[in-house]
Amino acid sequence: MAYKLRRGQIVRSHTGKSYVVKEFLGSGGQGEVYKANSGSSDYAVKWYYPHSATETQLELIKKLIAIGPPNDRFLWPLELLCDDRIKGFGYTMKLRDRNYKGIVDLM
């Protein structure tokens, strides 16, 4: 599999905050998710595939970041990410707590 991001790669948020990619977590129809670190905290980084990284999607993510999550139980976009060396964009969110399961696990 050709990952969009690589271990040790630094991606920056629109606010200038740096995130260091640590490991690949998974992928889906829209993109890939990685574990990344910024300062003393770990985050999930979603990076969109080029076909999903549309202007419409970018605007939707910006709106979600601006309004914030309905409550602290949502894994919600926190910061928009970009990298001049890679097409597209991504965003950060909290990592899913280990006691939460994905839809596949529940089925």
C-alpha positions in Angstrom: 0.0 0.0 0.0 1.3 3.4 -0.9 0.6 5.6 2.1 0.0 9.3 1.6 2.0 10.2 4.8 5.1 8.5 6.1 6.5 7.9 9.6 8.4 11.0 10.9 6.8 13.3 8.3 5.8 16.7 9.7 2.5 18.3 8.6 1.4 21.7 9.8 -2.0 23.1 10.7 -3.4 26.3 9.3 -2.4 27.9 12.7 1.2 26.8 12.2 1.2 23.9 14.8 3.4 20.9 13.8 2.3 17.3 13.9 4.8 14.4 13.5 3.3 11.3 11.9 4.0 8.2 14.1 2.1 5.3 12.5 -0.6 4.3 10.1 -3.9 3.4 11.8 -6.3 2.6 8.9 -7.9 3.7 5.7 -11.4 4.0 4.1 -13.1 5.4 1.0 -12.1 9.0 1.7 -8.6 8.7 3.0 -6.1 7.4 5.6 -5.8 7.9 9.3 -2.5 8.1 11.2 -1.4 8.6 14.8 0.6 11.8 15.1 2.2 13.7 17.9 2.3 17.4 18.7 4.1 18.5 21.8 3.2 16.0 24.6 -0.1 14.9 23.0 -1.1 12.3 20.5 -3.8 12.9 17.8 -5.4 11.1 14.9 -4.7 12.7 11.5 -7.0 12.1 8.7 -5.5 12.7 5.2 -7.9 12.7 2.2 -7.2 10.9 -1.0 -7.0 13.3 -4.0 -10.4 12.4 -5.3 -12.0 13.2 -1.9 -10.0 16.4 -1.3 -12.4 18.7 -3.0 -13.0 22.4 -2.4 -16.5 21.5 -1.1 -15.0 19.0 1.4 -12.4 21.6 2.5 -15.1 24.1 3.2 -17.2 21.6 5.1 -14.2 20.7 7.3 -13.5 24.4 7.9 -17.1 24.9 9.1 -17.0 21.8 11.4 -13.8 23.2 13.0 -15.4 26.6 13.4 -18.5 25.3 15.1 -16.8 22.7 17.2 -18.2 19.3 18.4 -21.7 18.9 19.8 -20.1 17.4 23.0 -16.8 15.8 24.0 -17.9 12.3 23.0 -17.5 13.2 19.2 -14.3 12.6 17.3 -14.4 16.0 15.6 -12.0 17.9 13.3 -9.8 20.1 15.4 -7.3 21.7 13.0 -7.0 21.8 9.2 -3.7 20.3 7.9 -1.7 20.9 4.7 1.6 19.9 3.2 3.0 21.5 0.0 4.6 18.2 -0.9 1.4 16.2 -0.9 -1.8 16.8 -2.8 -4.9 17.4 -0.7 -5.4 18.2 2.9 -6.3 16.6 6.2 -7.3 17.4 9.8 -6.5 16.4 13.3 -8.9 14.9 15.8 -8.7 13.2 19.2 -7.7 9.6 19.1 -10.5 7.1 19.7 -10.4 5.7 23.2 -9.4 2.0 23.3 -12.7 1.0 24.8 -14.6 2.4 21.8 -15.1 0.0 18.8 -15.6 0.7 15.1 -18.8 -0.2 13.3 -17.2 -3.4 11.8 -16.4 -4.6 15.4 -20.0 -4.0 16.4 -21.4 -6.0 13.5 
